[in-house]
Amino acid sequence: MSERKTLWTKNFTIITLGTVISAIGGTAMNLALGLVVFDNTGSSWLTGLFSAVSMLPALLLPVLMAPYLDNHSRKKAIVCLDCAMGLLYLVFGAYVHFAGFSYISYLFFGLLSGSIGAVYSTAYSALYPDLIPDGFMQKGYSVSSLIYPTVTVVVSPLAAILYAKLDIKFLFFGEGVLLLVASLFESWIRVEEKQAEKAAKFDGRAYVGQIVEGIRFLKKEGAVRSLYAYMAVTNATGNATTLLTMAYFQSTPGLTTAMYSLLVSADTLGRVVGGLAHYVLKIPKEKRFGVAQLVYKIYNVMDGVLLFLPYWGMLANRFVCGLLGVNSATLRETAVQSYLPVEMRARVNSLLNVALYAGVMLLQMVAGALGELLPYRLVVVLLACVSMSAVYLLIVRNRKTIQPLMAIEKG
């Protein structure tokens, strides 16, 4: 009797559990860090600058480290990096306990944690497809897309309560412990990784050549370039919108931190529902491009009108955006990760991530500065217009090359 194929192999189960544990603390800290910086500075510009500095390492480190990750074990890398990040949170929690809030110290923390996180993200994205059994790529990425939304629905309201009731140092300590537990789970993964041929010793010229090879690959792949150029724009405008939404809730009478956390939960609840639907239902390959580009358009309209709605309308708006957004993300990752050569995956993903982080970092600062000069709602409308323009310039206009790519799936 042949063995029944399943997505839930030992490796996939372990990486999922490790990701869930890491996501619990990460979700709480992402909410709390933005709140503590804004509450102590009262400035959307300084809050945006903090977010941008945290992302700065992602502009350089992934590209520099990708050849190394393509030549060495990505599993060992994510285990060591999760452990290092856990220790960093514990140490910084102790520092905050004795020193209190200091904007400069938070900037340094953001820079260091961003450096570890940037390399971790590159290693994780390169390893993850190898842990998904053939024929289950869409389902595997559906599960991946469910983790953070599901955790956020539960953790965000709890994090807002803990932030209001407890000192933030306890969140640092909790995240440190969770990351150490996640690294323990990830150490149990057993996988034969396909790597590029290792050099006998470090060769700087060959190392640069591997980076150039990744750039050349992207240069000839117009569909991948166009798709991720749009993702760079929409991620940037989306993160900037989140920054301004948080500032709007923290500075508008009648709106509270708890209400903002529920807004985040509404978005992520939509992602949970959308991810579950994607896990059960398989969108036909020929319809994937049409679904994705329609979602992009609706999402941008919903972003633009968000802060003009009554609170119940905001909740509905975020739920719908979460529901739609997770579907387009799953379709994109299923196609692109199936298409990329395994031995170059870290290099190419790192270049794509650089574009994403560059856009997010730039617009975090621009949106924060505009928020000091213009009403938050007007800036959000301008961001939505920028993202909608990118839909037509990068996606609709390049339909002939992107549509075949969206129909690809491994296995």
For each residue, the residues with C-beta under 8 A, 3 or more apart:
1:
2:
3:
4:
5: 133 135 136
6: 9 133 136
7: 12 132 133 136 139 140 143
8: 12 13
9: 6 12 13 131 133
10: 13 14 190
11: 14 15 131 189 190 191
12: 7 8 9 15 16 131 132 133 140 143
13: 8 9 10 16 17
14: 10 11 17 18 185 186 188 189
15: 11 12 18 19 127 128 131 186 189
16: 12 13 19 20 143 147
17: 13 14 20 21 185
18: 14 15 21 22 82 182 183 185 186
19: 15 16 22 23 144 147 182
20: 16 17 23 24 147 151
21: 17 18 24 25 178 181 182 185
22: 18 19 25 26 82 178 179 182
23: 19 20 26 27 147 148 151 152
24: 20 21 27 28 151 155 178
25: 21 22 28 29 89 171 174 175 176 177 178 179
26: 22 23 29 30 148 175
27: 23 24 30 31 148 151 152 155 156 159
28: 24 25 31 32 155 156 158 159 162 171 174 175
29: 25 26 32 33 89 171 172 175
30: 26 27 33 34
31: 27 28 34 35 156 159 160 163 261 264
32: 28 29 35 36 159 162 163 168 171
33: 29 30 36 37 50 106 110
34: 30 31 37 38 47 50 51 243 246
35: 31 32 38 39 160 163 246 250 257
36: 32 33 39 40 101 106 163 168
37: 33 34 40 41 46 47 50 103 106
38: 34 35 41 42 43 44 47 246 247 250
39: 35 36 42 250
40: 36 37 101 103
41: 37 38 46 47 103
42: 38 39
43: 38 46 47 368 372
44: 38 47 48 243 244 247 367 368 371 372 376
45: 48 49 365 368 369 371 372
46: 37 41 43 49 50 103 368
47: 34 37 38 41 43 44 50 51 243 246 247 368
48: 44 45 51 52 240 243 364 365 366 367 368 369 371
49: 45 46 52 53 107 364 365 368
50: 33 34 37 46 47 53 54 103 106 107 110
51: 34 47 48 54 55 110 239 243 360 361 364
52: 48 49 55 56 361 362 364 365
53: 49 50 56 107 110 111 114
54: 50 51 110 111 113 114
55: 51 52 58 59 114 357 360 361 364
56: 52 53 59 60 111 114 361
57: 60 61 111 114 115 117 118
58: 55 61 62 114 117 118 121 353 354 356 357 361
59: 55 56 354 357 358 361
60: 56 57 63 64 354
61: 57 58 64 65 115 118 119 122
62: 58 65 66 118 119 121 122 349 350 351 353 354
63: 60 66 211 214 347 350 351 354
64: 60 61 211
65: 61 62 68 69 119 122 350
66: 62 63 69 70 122 126 210 211 214 346 347 349 350 351
67: 70 71 196 207 210 211 346 347
68: 65 71 72
69: 65 66 72 74 77 119 122 123 126 346
70: 66 67 126 195 196 210 343 344 345 346 347
71: 67 68 195 196 197 198 199
72: 68 69 76 77 195 198
73: 76 77 193 195
74: 69 77 78 123 124 126 127 193 346
75: 78 79 127 186 189 191 193
76: 72 73 79 80
77: 69 72 73 74 80 81 119 120 123
78: 74 75 81 82 120 123 124 127 183 186
79: 75 76 82 83 183 186 187
80: 76 77 83 84 183
81: 77 78 84 85 116 119 120 123
82: 18 22 78 79 85 86 120 179 180 182 183 186
83: 79 80 86 87 179 180 183
84: 80 81 87 88 116
85: 81 82 88 89 113 116 117 120 179
86: 82 83 89 90 175 176 177 178 179 180 182 183
87: 83 84 90 91 176 180
88: 84 85 91 92 109 112 113 116 176
89: 25 29 85 86 92 93 113 172 173 175 176 179
90: 86 87 93 94 172 173 176 177
91: 87 88 94 95
92: 88 89 95 96 109 172
93: 89 90 96 97 169 170 171 172 173 176
94: 90 91 97 98 169
95: 91 92 98 99 105
96: 92 93 99 100 101 167 168 169 172
97: 93 94 167 169
98: 94 95
99: 95 96 102 105
100: 96
101: 36 40 96 106
102: 99 105 106
103: 37 40 41 46 50 106 107
104: 107 108
105: 95 99 102 108 109
106: 33 36 37 50 101 102 103 109 110
107: 49 50 53 103 104 110 111
108: 104 105 111 112
109: 88 92 105 106 112 113
110: 33 50 51 53 54 106 107 113 114
111: 53 54 56 57 107 108 114 115
112: 88 108 109 115 116
113: 54 85 88 89 109 110 116 117
114: 53 54 55 56 57 58 110 111 117 118
115: 57 61 111 112 118 119
116: 81 84 85 88 112 113 119 120
117: 57 58 85 113 114 120 121
118: 57 58 61 62 114 115 121 122 353 357
119: 61 62 65 69 77 81 115 116 122 123
120: 77 78 81 82 85 116 117 123 124
121: 58 62 117 118 124 125 353
122: 61 62 65 66 69 118 119 125 126 346 349 350 353
123: 69 74 77 78 81 119 120 126 127 346
124: 74 78 120 121 127 128
125: 121 122 128 337 345 346 349 353
126: 66 69 70 74 122 123 129 345 346 349
127: 15 74 75 78 123 124 130 131 191 193
128: 15 124 125 131 132 140 144 337
129: 126 132 137 140 337 338 342 345 410
130: 127 191 193 194 342
131: 9 11 12 15 127 128 140 189 191
132: 7 12 128 129 136 137 140 141 410
133: 5 6 7 9 12 136 140 411
134: 410 411
135: 5 410 411
136: 5 6 7 132 133 139 140 411
137: 129 132 140 141 334 337 338 409 410 411
138: 141 142 278 282 330 331 334 409
139: 7 136 142 143 279
140: 7 12 128 129 131 132 133 136 137 143 144
141: 132 137 138 144 145 330 333 334 337
142: 138 139 145 146 275 276 278 279 330
143: 7 12 16 139 140 146 147 275 279
144: 19 128 140 141 147 333
145: 141 142 148 149 271 274 275 278 326 329 330 333
146: 142 143 149 150 271 272 275 276 279 326
147: 16 19 20 23 143 144 150 151
148: 23 26 27 145 151 152 268 271
149: 145 146 152 153 267 268 269 270 271 272 275 322 326
150: 146 147 153 154 268 271 272 275
151: 20 23 24 27 147 148 154 155 268
152: 23 27 148 149 155 156 264 265 267 268
153: 149 150 156 265 268 269 272
154: 150 151 157 158
155: 24 27 28 151 152 158 159
156: 27 28 31 152 153 159 160 261 262 264 265 268
157: 154 160 161 258 261 262 265
158: 28 154 155 161 162
159: 27 28 31 32 155 156 162 163 171 261
160: 31 35 156 157 163 164 257 258 260 261
161: 157 158 164 165 258
162: 28 32 158 159 165 166 170 171
163: 31 32 35 36 159 160 166 168 171 257
164: 160 161 257 258
165: 161 162
166: 162 163 170 171
167: 96 97 170
168: 32 36 96 163 171 172
169: 93 94 96 97 172 173
170: 93 162 166 167 173 174
171: 25 28 29 32 93 159 162 163 166 168 174 175
172: 29 89 90 92 93 96 168 169 175 176
173: 89 90 93 169 170 176 177
174: 25 28 170 171 177 178
175: 25 26 28 29 86 89 171 172 178 179
176: 25 86 87 88 89 90 93 172 173 179 180
177: 25 86 90 173 174 180 181
178: 21 22 24 25 86 174 175 181 182
179: 22 25 82 83 85 86 89 175 176 182 183
180: 82 83 86 87 176 177 183 184
181: 21 177 178 184 185
182: 18 19 21 22 82 86 178 179 185 186
183: 18 78 79 80 82 83 86 179 180 186 187
184: 180 181 187 188
185: 14 17 18 21 181 182 188
186: 14 15 18 75 78 79 82 182 183 189
187: 79 183 184
188: 14 184 185
189: 11 14 15 75 131 186
190: 10 11
191: 11 75 127 130 131
192:
193: 73 74 75 127 130
194: 130 342 343
195: 70 71 72 73 198 343
196: 67 70 71 210 343 344
197: 71
198: 71 72 195
199: 71 202 203 206
200:
201:
202: 199 207
203: 199 206 207
204: 207 208
205: 208 209
206: 199 203 209 210
207: 67 202 203 204 210 211
208: 204 205 211 212
209: 205 206 212 213
210: 66 67 70 196 206 207 213 214 347
211: 63 64 66 67 207 208 214 215 347
212: 208 209 215 216
213: 209 210 216 217 344 347
214: 63 66 210 211 217 218 344 347 348 350 351
215: 211 212 218 219 351
216: 212 213 219 220
217: 213 214 220 221 341 344 347 348
218: 214 215 221 224 225 348 351 352
219: 215 216 225
220: 216 217
221: 217 218 224 225
222: 225 226 398 401
223: 226 227 398 401 402 404 405
224: 218 221 227 228 336 339 348 352 405
225: 218 219 221 222 228 229
226: 222 223 229 230 394 395 398 401 402
227: 223 224 230 231 332 336 394 395 402 405
228: 224 225 231 232 336 352 355 356
229: 225 226 232 233 355 390 394
230: 226 227 233 234 296 390 391 394 395
231: 227 228 234 235 332 352 355 356
232: 228 229 235 236 355 356 358 359 360
233: 229 230 236 237 359 386 387 390 394
234: 230 231 237 238 296 299 300 387 390
235: 231 232 238 239 356 359 360
236: 232 233 239 240 356 359 360 362 363 364
237: 233 234 240 241 300 303 363 383 384 386 387
238: 234 235 241 242 303 387
239: 51 235 236 242 243 360 363 364
240: 48 236 237 243 244 360 363 364 366 367 379 383
241: 237 238 244 245 303 306 367 380 383 384
242: 238 239 245 246
243: 34 44 47 48 51 239 240 246 247 364 367 368 371
244: 44 240 241 247 248 307 367 371 376 379 380 383
245: 241 242 248 249 260 263 306 307 376 380
246: 34 35 38 47 242 243 249 250 260
247: 38 44 47 243 244 250 251 371 376
248: 244 245 251 252 255 307 376 377
249: 245 246 252 255 256 257 259 260 263
250: 35 38 39 246 247 255 257 260
251: 247 248
252: 248 249 255
253:
254:
255: 248 249 250 252 259 260 311
256: 249 259 260
257: 35 160 163 164 249 250 260 261
258: 157 160 161 164 261 262
259: 249 255 256 262 263 311
260: 160 245 246 249 250 255 256 257 263 264
261: 31 156 157 159 160 257 258 264 265
262: 156 157 258 259 265 266 315
263: 245 249 259 260 266 267 314 315 318
264: 31 152 156 260 261 267 268 318
265: 152 153 156 157 261 262 268 269
266: 262 263 269 270 314 315 316 318 319 322
267: 149 152 263 264 270 271 318 319 321 322
268: 148 149 150 151 152 153 156 264 265 271 272 322
269: 149 153 265 266 272 273 319 322
270: 149 266 267 273 274 318 319 320 321 322 323 324 325 326
271: 145 146 148 149 150 267 268 274 275 322 323 325 326
272: 146 149 150 153 268 269 275 276 322
273: 269 270 276 277 322 323
274: 145 270 271 277 278 322 323 324 325 326 327
275: 142 143 145 146 149 150 271 272 278 279 326 330
276: 142 146 272 273 279 280
277: 273 274 280 281 327
278: 138 142 145 274 275 281 283 326 327 330
279: 139 142 143 146 275 276
280: 276 277
281: 277 278
282: 138
283: 278 287 288 291 327 331
284: 287 288
285: 288 406 407 408 409
286: 407
287: 283 284 290 291
288: 283 284 285 291 292 331 335 406 407
289: 292 293 399 402 403 406 407
290: 287 293 294
291: 283 287 288 294 295 327 328 331
292: 288 289 295 296 327 328 331 332 395 406
293: 289 290 296 297 391 395 396 399
294: 290 291 297 298
295: 291 292 298 299 324 325 327 328
296: 230 234 292 293 299 300 328 391 395
297: 293 294 300 301 388 391
298: 294 295 301 302 320 324
299: 234 295 296 302 303 321 324 325 328
300: 234 237 296 297 303 304 384 387 388 391
301: 297 298 304 305 384 388
302: 298 299 305 306 317 320 321
303: 237 238 241 299 300 306 321 380 383 384 387
304: 300 301 380 381 383 384 385 388
305: 301 302 308 309 317
306: 241 245 302 303 309 314 317 318 380
307: 244 245 248 314 376 377 380
308: 305 377
309: 305 306 313 314 317
310: 313 314
311: 255 259 314 315
312: 315 316
313: 309 310 316 317
314: 263 266 306 307 309 310 311 317 318
315: 262 263 266 311 312 318 319
316: 266 312 313 319 320
317: 302 305 306 309 313 314 320 321
318: 263 264 266 267 270 306 314 315 321 322
319: 266 267 269 270 315 316 322 323
320: 270 298 302 316 317 323 324
321: 267 270 299 302 303 317 318 324 325
322: 149 266 267 268 269 270 271 272 273 274 318 319 325 326
323: 270 271 273 274 319 320 326 327
324: 270 274 295 298 299 320 321 327 328
325: 270 271 274 295 299 321 322 328 329
326: 145 146 149 270 271 274 275 278 322 323 329 330
327: 274 277 278 283 291 292 295 323 324 330 331
328: 291 292 295 296 299 324 325 331 332
329: 145 325 326 332 333
330: 138 141 142 145 275 278 326 327 333 334
331: 138 283 288 291 292 327 328 334 335 406
332: 227 231 292 328 329 335 336 406
333: 141 144 145 329 330 336 337
334: 137 138 141 330 331 337 338 409
335: 288 331 332 338 339 405 406 407 408 409
336: 224 227 228 332 333 339 340 405
337: 125 128 129 137 141 333 334 340 345 410
338: 129 137 334 335 408 409 410
339: 224 335 336 405 408
340: 336 337 344 345 348 349
341: 217 344 345 348
342: 129 130 194 345
343: 70 194 195 196
344: 70 196 213 214 217 340 341 347 348
345: 70 125 126 129 337 340 341 342 348 349
346: 66 67 69 70 74 122 123 125 126 349 350
347: 63 66 67 70 210 211 213 214 217 344 350 351
348: 214 217 218 224 340 341 344 345 351 352
349: 62 66 122 125 126 340 345 346 352 353
350: 62 63 65 66 122 214 346 347 353 354
351: 62 63 66 214 215 218 347 348 354 355
352: 218 224 228 231 348 349 355 356
353: 58 62 118 121 122 125 349 350 356 357
354: 58 59 60 62 63 350 351 357 358
355: 228 229 231 232 351 352 358 359
356: 58 228 231 232 235 236 352 353 359 360
357: 55 58 59 118 353 354 360 361
358: 59 232 354 355 361 362
359: 232 233 235 236 355 356 362 363
360: 51 55 232 235 236 239 240 356 357 363 364
361: 51 52 55 56 58 59 357 358 364 365
362: 52 236 358 359 365 366
363: 236 237 239 240 359 360 366 367 383
364: 48 49 51 52 55 236 239 240 243 360 361 367 368
365: 45 48 49 52 361 362 368 369
366: 48 240 362 363 369 370
367: 44 48 240 241 243 244 363 364 370 371 379 383
368: 43 44 45 46 47 48 49 243 364 365 371 372
369: 45 48 365 366 372 373
370: 366 367 373 374 379 382
371: 44 45 48 243 244 247 367 368 374 376 379
372: 43 44 45 368 369
373: 369 370
374: 370 371 378 379
375: 378 379
376: 44 244 245 247 248 307 371 379 380
377: 248 307 308 380 381
378: 374 375 381 382
379: 240 244 367 370 371 374 375 376 382 383
380: 241 244 245 303 304 306 307 376 377 383 384
381: 304 377 378 384 385
382: 370 378 379 385 386
383: 237 240 241 244 303 304 363 367 379 380 386 387
384: 237 241 300 301 303 304 380 381 387 388
385: 304 381 382 388 389
386: 233 237 382 383 389 390
387: 233 234 237 238 300 303 383 384 390 391
388: 297 300 301 304 384 385 391 392
389: 385 386 392 393
390: 229 230 233 234 386 387 393 394 395
391: 230 293 296 297 300 387 388 394 395 396
392: 388 389 395 396 397
393: 389 390 396 397
394: 226 227 229 230 233 390 391 397 398
395: 226 227 230 292 293 296 390 391 392 398 399 402
396: 293 391 392 393 399
397: 392 393 394
398: 222 223 226 394 395 401 402
399: 289 293 395 396 402 403
400: 403
401: 222 223 226 398 404 405
402: 223 226 227 289 395 398 399 405 406
403: 289 399 400 406 407
404: 223 401 407 408
405: 223 224 227 335 336 339 401 402 408
406: 285 288 289 292 331 332 335 402 403
407: 285 286 288 289 335 403 404
408: 285 335 338 339 404 405
409: 137 138 285 334 335 338
410: 129 132 134 135 137 337 338
411: 133 134 135 136 137
